[in-house]
Amino acid sequence: MAREELTRLTGNGNGTCGKDDCPNVYRTANGSFVVQGDVSQAFMPPEGEGIVEIPESVLREAVRVLGW
């Protein structure tokens, strides 16, 4: 899936994290979420999975945009 197929819920697209504009939360066409952030070393996830760290403010902004 390409980033262009996702709906950005957070961030203003000004590239403050470089060209990838992270951290960010996106919504897919089927209603699931993709989270972009700094790679975290908090624990080792199962093979095929990864973990990222994002600020609370990013989650709050996503919830606000969704009207939850």
MILO-74237 format. One line per 10 residues: number of its first residue (from 1); for each residue x, y, z of C-alpha. Coordinates in Angstrom, 1 decimal, padded with zeros to 4 digits. Each point is the difference from the previous one (the first is absolute). Layout:
% residues N
NUM> X Y Z ~ ... $
% end
This chain:
% residues 68
1> 000.0 000.0 000.0 ~ 001.3 003.4 -000.9 ~ 000.0 003.0 002.3 ~ -002.2 001.8 -002.5 ~ -002.7 -002.5 000.6 ~ -000.2 000.9 003.7 ~ -001.9 002.8 001.7 ~ 002.3 002.1 002.2 ~ -001.6 000.7 003.3 ~ 002.9 001.9 001.6 $
11> 002.8 002.3 -000.9 ~ -000.1 003.0 -002.3 ~ 002.3 -001.4 -002.7 ~ 002.7 002.6 000.6 ~ 002.7 -002.6 000.1 ~ 001.2 000.7 003.6 ~ 001.3 -003.6 000.2 ~ 001.7 000.2 -003.4 ~ -001.7 -001.2 -003.2 ~ -002.0 -002.7 001.9 $
21> -001.8 002.5 002.2 ~ -000.2 -002.1 003.1 ~ -001.4 -000.8 002.5 ~ -003.4 -000.5 -001.6 ~ -003.2 -002.0 000.1 ~ -001.7 -001.1 -003.2 ~ -003.3 -001.7 -000.7 ~ -000.3 -002.7 -002.7 ~ -002.9 -000.4 -002.4 ~ -001.3 -003.0 002.1 $
31> 000.1 002.0 003.2 ~ 003.1 -001.3 001.7 ~ 002.9 002.3 001.0 ~ 003.6 000.3 -000.9 ~ 002.3 001.7 002.5 ~ 003.3 001.6 -001.0 ~ 002.6 001.0 002.6 ~ 003.4 -000.6 001.5 ~ 001.0 -003.7 000.2 ~ -000.2 -001.1 003.6 $
41> 002.2 -002.5 001.8 ~ -002.4 -000.4 002.9 ~ -000.3 -003.8 -000.7 ~ 000.5 -002.4 -002.8 ~ -003.3 -000.5 -001.9 ~ -000.9 -003.3 -001.7 ~ 001.6 -000.6 -003.4 ~ -001.7 002.0 -002.7 ~ -001.1 002.7 002.4 ~ 001.6 003.3 001.1 $
51> -000.6 002.6 002.7 ~ 000.2 003.8 -000.3 ~ -000.2 002.8 002.5 ~ -002.2 003.0 -000.6 ~ -000.8 002.9 002.3 ~ -003.3 000.1 001.8 ~ -000.8 003.3 -001.8 ~ -000.1 -001.9 -003.3 ~ -002.5 -002.5 001.3 ~ -002.1 002.8 001.4 $
61> 000.0 001.7 -003.3 ~ -001.1 -003.1 -001.8 ~ -002.9 -000.6 002.4 ~ -001.0 003.7 -000.5 ~ 000.0 -000.3 -003.7 ~ -002.1 -003.2 000.2 ~ -002.5 001.7 002.3 ~ 000.3 -002.6 002.7 $
% end
